[in-house]
Amino acid sequence: MRRRFSSLVSRDTQADRVVPPTGFTARLTVFASGAMAFLAVFALALSLATGRLADQWSDALAQSATIRVSAPDGQVDQQVLTVMEVLQTTPGIKDARVLTDSEQRDLLEPWFGPDLPIETLPVPRLIEVIEEGEGYDPEGLRQRLAGEAPGAILDDHARWREPLVRAADRLRGLGVVSILLITLTMAAMITLAANAALAANAQVIHVLRLVGARDRYIAGAFVRRFTLRAFSGAAFGVIAGVLAILFLPSADVGGGFLTGLGFRGWHWILPLAIPPLAGLVAFLATRHAANTTLRELT
């Protein structure tokens, strides 16, 4: 195997003459590798960005909870005070505060607009709870609230957090499946191009056999040429994909999905693995195609 890979690097001028340097198969191999590498960069970036965003949302929800206080007129303030006293004596709670009218208006603005008269409406009071350490016992807190503040309802965000965690896992899985499909598609295209080149050079192969060339030598010429074509095409595709991602808008403060598409930290190294992977796929696909076609030409 080491000898085969070393032959890819060392240039053999006579062997290169076996494979035409230009033509339909050359353009097809370079284009297919470049296009698949470009798509692989975006599939990788999309998978990482969506998984990262879902993880951020999940982590934020995991450390917070909300208590909604609904009571008849004149009893809301008293129940809010009771809830705050209960929270102060509950282990695992770092902080708790009552949201102001302005903050609640901001929460309702996407649905009701900015002019909502929240002061005149029977809107429940919201209390934000921040956990610490291993957190608190939600069931125990619900029982205490039910006994001391019947109008208080605890929402620990579990129903919001669990779907986000599942979504993050599925998005990462979809990214892996997408890259696998891209790899298989590239292998199929390179195999077709290699078969076409071998069929077009059937007479040349016949003459080479007559002068003593072995099938291993002929196959090596095709494998080397197509592997280098796939590697170079994938390199250009990766460069184009990375540049396209760099020109996307940067992530905003809210961590929006469309503005957060891209790589972070060491993830920028991952696209560098695409050209060698494309070269490996081309190496295996072309070797299989060459060996199969040469056996059929005997």
Sequence and secondary structure as in RCSB ss.txt:
>XXXX:A:sequence
MRRRFSSLVSRDTQADRVVPPTGFTARLTVFASGAMAFLAVFALALSLATGRLADQWSDALAQSATIRVSAPDGQ
VDQQVLTVMEVLQTTPGIKDARVLTDSEQRDLLEPWFGPDLPIETLPVPRLIEVIEEGEGYDPEGLRQRLAGEAP
GAILDDHARWREPLVRAADRLRGLGVVSILLITLTMAAMITLAANAALAANAQVIHVLRLVGARDRYIAGAFVRR
FTLRAFSGAAFGVIAGVLAILFLPSADVGGGFLTGLGFRGWHWILPLAIPPLAGLVAFLATRHAANTTLRELT
>XXXX:A:secstr
 HHHHHHHHS  HHHHTTS SSSHHHHHHHHHHHHHHHHHHHHHHHHHHHHHHHHHHHHHHHTEEEEEE   TTT
HHHHHHHHHHHHHTSTTEEEEEE  HHHHHHHHHHHH TT  GGGS   EEEEEEE TT   HHHHHHHHHHH T
TEEEE SHHHHHHHHHHHHHHHHHHHHHHHHHHHHHHHHHHHHHHHHHHHTHHHHHHHHHTT  HHHHHHHHHHH
HHHHHHHHHHHHHHHHHHHHHTS    TT  TGGG S  GGGGGGGGGHHHHHHHHHHHHHHHHHHHHHHHT 
